[in-house]
Amino acid sequence: MSLKQIGEFGFIKKISRGCLIRPDNIVKAIGDDAAAFQTDPEQLTLMTTDLLVERIHFLCGTISGFDLGHKALAVNLSDIAAMGGTAREAFVSIAIPDNCQLDYLDGIYDGIKNLAAEFDVNVLGGDTTRSKIDLIINIVVQGIVAEAELLCRDAARPADVIFSTGFLGDSKAGLHLILNQIPADTEGLKSLLTAHRVPQPHLREGRFLARQTGVHAAIDTSDGLSSDLGHIAEESRVGARLYADEIPISQNLKDFCARFNFDPVDYALSGGEDYTLLCTVSPDRAAEIANAFEQKFRRPLFAVGEITEGKKITLVYPDGRTKPITPTGWDHFKVEKNE
């Protein structure tokens, strides 16, 4: 059997067997956005790591060093956000090929340090080495969260309302522009490029949600709405119903899809790298939490559907038609992608 047959998440499940040697004080091991373990009677430690590889996740000729550094840290901060945590310390490891210029590397670290300062994160170390071909960046981020506020993928309940903290599909549109060398000749297209290159981790939104009674499960949209909601459904042993006309799609994405003849709902479902948060909320708390979110962040908390019994995920169209949803987001071993 090959990696392409089982995919990234099948591979993760396979290698996770036998990894937990000392289960004491481990709250979450492999299988969520971050690991969580007890180091203090009053809070949990969160740990996450992400690896960015040239020609797989980015092309140096299409992204500035500053933006690449920002993104490399942002994808890790987003994992901490999905767990409801506060990011605290970061460690940066980098493998550098001979053709990588020093000013580009300076830009990478400037981008990392700029975003770290925004969220009060220390960069405490890491490792540097040489690479024969590609630039590789790996960042580890440590965070904290009170155990009672920890958000995980496995806590969704039937009848929960599914929310997104932002628009979906913009990053995929930005990637399409890059891969097809389409000039960003409007402000809308420039915004889509920015969504892909400089994602904004929803740490403050994650902390807000973690403090609310009635928020059950959460995940960040790193792989796409269909895949990430699928992770919640699988871990929580539930199904879901999404409403096509409620999925938050920006005007920029609508204009892009009209111009290039794409379906914006498909883009939102199969995108990835938006780094918004999906969460499920008890129906008796949904309206109150959505109102409080909008007052705090000056933008909506978008209700996109509800959790159901069973294990099916269904998309409902305004005319009442339905279709089953299968995960169509990013999988490292089943598809080819780079920036």
C-alpha positions in Angstrom: 0.0 0.0 0.0 1.3 3.5 -0.9 1.1 6.8 0.9 -1.2 8.1 -1.8 -3.7 5.3 -1.0 -4.0 6.1 2.7 -3.4 9.8 2.5 -1.9 12.1 5.1 -4.4 11.4 7.8 -4.4 7.7 7.3 -0.6 7.9 7.7 -0.9 9.9 10.9 -3.3 7.4 12.4 -0.9 4.6 11.4 2.2 6.1 13.0 0.4 7.3 16.1 0.0 3.7 17.4 2.5 3.1 20.2 3.5 6.7 20.6 1.9 7.3 24.0 4.4 5.7 26.4 3.5 7.7 29.5 -0.2 8.6 29.5 -0.1 10.4 32.8 -1.0 14.1 32.5 -1.5 13.8 28.8 -4.8 15.4 27.8 -4.5 15.4 24.0 -1.9 13.5 22.1 -1.7 13.0 18.3 -4.9 13.8 16.5 -5.8 17.4 17.3 -4.5 20.8 16.3 -2.0 20.7 19.2 -0.9 18.4 21.9 -2.1 19.3 25.4 -0.5 18.1 28.7 -0.6 19.0 32.3 2.5 20.9 33.7 0.8 23.1 36.1 -2.2 22.5 38.4 -4.0 25.5 36.9 -3.3 25.2 33.2 -2.3 23.0 30.3 0.7 23.3 28.1 0.0 23.3 24.3 2.6 22.2 21.8 2.3 22.4 18.0 4.7 22.3 15.0 4.4 22.9 11.3 6.8 22.3 8.5 7.0 24.4 5.3 9.0 23.0 2.4 9.9 24.9 -0.8 8.1 23.7 -3.9 5.5 22.0 -1.7 4.2 24.9 0.3 5.8 27.9 -1.4 8.0 29.1 -4.2 10.6 31.6 -3.2 10.2 33.5 -6.4 6.5 34.3 -5.7 6.6 35.3 -2.0 8.8 37.7 -0.1 11.0 36.6 2.7 9.0 38.7 5.1 5.6 37.2 4.1 7.1 33.7 4.2 8.3 34.2 7.7 4.9 35.6 8.7 3.1 32.6 7.2 5.5 30.1 8.8 4.7 31.4 12.2 1.0 32.1 11.5 0.2 28.5 10.7 1.5 27.4 14.1 -0.3 30.2 16.0 -3.5 29.1 14.3 -3.2 25.7 15.8 -2.9 27.3 19.3 -5.9 29.4 18.5 -8.0 26.3 17.5 -7.3 24.9 21.0 -8.5 28.2 22.7 -4.9 28.9 23.9 -2.5 31.8 24.3 0.7 31.4 22.4 3.9 31.9 24.4 7.2 30.6 23.0 8.4 29.7 19.5 11.4 27.8 18.2 12.5 28.2 14.6 14.5 25.6 12.7 15.6 26.2 9.1 17.5 24.3 6.4 19.1 26.6 3.9 20.2 25.8 0.3 23.3 27.5 -1.1 21.3 29.7 -3.5 19.3 31.4 -0.7 20.4 35.0 -0.3 21.1 36.5 3.1 18.7 39.3 2.6 15.9 36.8 1.9 16.7 35.0 5.2 16.7 38.4 7.0 13.2 39.0 5.6 12.0 35.6 6.9 13.1 36.3 10.4 11.8 39.9 10.2 8.4 38.4 9.3 8.5 35.9 12.1 9.5 38.5 14.7 7.0 41.0 13.5 4.1 38.6 14.0 5.6 37.2 17.2 5.6 40.8 18.6 1.9 41.3 17.7 0.9 38.3 19.9 3.6 38.7 22.6 5.4 35.5 21.6 9.1 34.9 22.4 11.4 33.3 19.8 13.7 31.3 22.0 15.8 29.3 19.6 15.7 26.5 17.1 18.3 25.1 14.8 20.0 25.9 11.5 21.5 23.6 8.9 22.3 23.4 5.3 19.9 22.0 2.6 21.2 20.6 -0.7 18.1 21.8 -2.7 15.1 23.4 -1.0 14.5 25.9 1.8 12.7 24.2 4.7 11.3 26.0 7.7 10.0 24.3 10.8 8.5 26.1 13.8 7.4 24.8 17.1 5.1 26.9 19.2 4.3 26.4 22.9 1.1 27.8 24.4 -1.1 27.7 27.5 -4.8 27.3 28.3 -6.9 26.6 31.4 -8.0 23.0 31.2 -11.7 24.0 31.5 -11.2 26.3 28.4 -9.5 23.7 26.2 -11.2 23.4 22.8 -10.8 20.1 20.9 -12.2 18.4 17.8 -14.0 15.6 19.6 -16.7 17.5 21.6 -19.3 18.4 19.0 -22.8 17.4 19.8 -25.9 16.9 17.7 -27.9 20.1 17.2 -24.8 22.3 17.8 -24.6 25.3 15.5 -21.5 25.3 13.3 -19.8 28.7 13.0 -16.9 30.1 11.1 -14.9 33.1 12.4 -14.2 34.4 8.8 -14.5 34.0 5.1 -13.6 30.8 3.4 -11.9 30.1 0.0 -9.9 33.3 -0.4 -6.6 31.6 0.1 -7.3 29.1 -2.6 -8.1 31.8 -5.0 -4.8 33.6 -4.2 -3.0 30.3 -4.9 -4.7 30.0 -8.2 -3.5 33.4 -9.2 0.1 32.5 -8.3 0.2 29.0 -9.9 -1.4 30.4 -13.1 0.7 33.6 -13.2 -2.4 35.7 -13.4 -1.7 39.4 -12.6 -3.5 40.8 -9.6 -4.9 43.7 -11.6 -7.6 44.7 -9.2 -7.7 45.5 -5.5 -9.9 42.4 -5.0 -7.4 40.1 -6.6 -4.6 41.7 -4.5 -6.6 41.0 -1.4 -6.9 37.3 -2.4 -3.1 37.1 -2.8 -2.7 38.6 0.6 -5.1 36.1 2.1 -2.9 33.3 0.8 0.5 34.8 1.5 -0.2 36.6 4.8 -2.9 34.7 6.7 -4.0 36.1 10.0 -4.2 33.7 12.9 -7.4 34.0 14.9 -5.8 33.8 18.3 -8.0 36.5 19.9 -11.1 34.9 18.5 -10.0 31.5 19.8 -9.5 32.9 23.3 -13.0 34.6 23.1 -14.6 31.3 22.1 -12.8 29.3 24.8 -14.2 31.6 27.5 -17.8 31.1 26.4 -20.0 28.5 28.0 -21.6 26.4 25.2 -18.7 26.3 22.7 -18.0 22.6 22.3 -15.6 21.8 19.5 -13.1 23.8 17.3 -10.6 23.4 14.6 -8.7 25.8 12.3 -9.4 25.7 8.5 -6.0 24.7 7.4 -7.2 21.9 5.1 -10.5 23.3 3.9 -14.0 23.5 5.1 -15.0 20.0 3.9 -11.9 18.4 5.3 -11.8 20.2 8.6 -15.4 19.8 9.4 -14.9 16.2 8.5 -12.2 16.0 11.2 -14.6 17.3 13.8 -17.3 14.9 12.6 -15.0 11.9 12.7 -13.5 12.7 16.1 -16.9 13.6 17.6 -18.7 10.6 15.9 -21.4 12.9 14.5 -22.6 14.2 11.1 -23.2 17.7 9.8 -25.5 19.7 7.6 -24.1 22.8 5.8 -26.2 25.4 4.0 -24.7 26.6 0.7 -26.1 30.1 0.9 -24.8 30.6 4.5 -21.1 29.7 3.8 -19.2 33.0 4.3 -17.8 34.0 0.9 -16.2 37.4 0.4 -17.1 39.7 -2.4 -13.6 39.4 -3.6 -14.0 35.7 -4.0 -17.4 36.1 -5.7 -15.9 38.5 -8.2 -12.9 36.1 -8.8 -15.2 33.2 -9.4 -17.4 35.1 -11.7 -14.4 36.3 -13.7 -12.8 32.8 -14.0 -16.0 30.7 -14.1 -15.6 28.9 -10.8 -18.2 28.0 -8.2 -17.5 30.0 -5.0 -19.1 27.4 -2.8 -16.8 24.7 -4.2 -13.9 27.0 -3.5 -15.0 27.5 0.1 -15.4 23.8 0.6 -12.2 22.6 -0.9 -9.8 25.5 -0.2 -7.6 25.4 2.8 -5.0 27.8 4.3 -7.7 30.3 5.3 -6.8 29.8 9.0 -10.2 30.9 10.3 -11.7 28.8 13.1 -14.7 26.5 12.8 -16.5 25.9 16.1 -19.7 24.2 17.2 -22.0 25.9 19.8 -24.9 24.7 21.8 -28.1 26.0 20.1 -29.3 27.7 23.2 -26.1 29.8 23.4 -25.6 30.4 19.7 -27.3 33.7 19.2 -25.9 35.2 22.3 -22.3 34.2 21.5 -22.7 35.4 17.9 -23.9 38.8 19.1 -21.1 39.1 21.6 -18.5 38.1 19.0 -19.8 40.8 16.5 -19.7 43.4 19.2 -16.1 42.5 20.1 -14.6 42.0 16.7 -16.9 44.2 14.6 -17.6 41.4 12.1 -20.0 38.5 12.1 -19.6 35.0 13.5 -21.0 33.1 10.5 -23.5 30.3 11.2 -23.0 27.8 8.4 -24.9 24.7 9.5 -25.5 22.3 12.4 -24.2 19.1 13.8 -26.4 16.0 13.2 -26.8 12.4 14.3 -25.0 9.8 12.2 -21.8 10.3 10.3 -22.9 11.9 7.0 -22.0 15.5 6.0 -24.6 17.1 3.7 -24.7 20.3 1.7 -28.2 21.9 1.4 -28.9 24.3 -1.4 -31.5 27.1 -1.2 -33.9 25.2 -3.4 -33.9 22.3 -1.0 -31.5 20.0 -3.1 -28.9 18.2 -1.1 -25.7 16.4 -1.9 -23.2 14.5 0.3 -19.9 16.2 1.0 -16.7 14.2 1.0 -13.4 15.8 2.1 -11.9 17.7 -0.8 -9.4 19.9 1.0 -5.6 19.6 1.2 -3.9 16.3 1.7 -0.1 16.2 1.4 0.1 12.7 0.0 -3.0 12.6 -2.2 -2.6 15.8 -4.3 0.1 18.0 -5.7 0.3 21.6 -4.6 2.8 24.4 -4.2 2.9 28.1 -4.2 
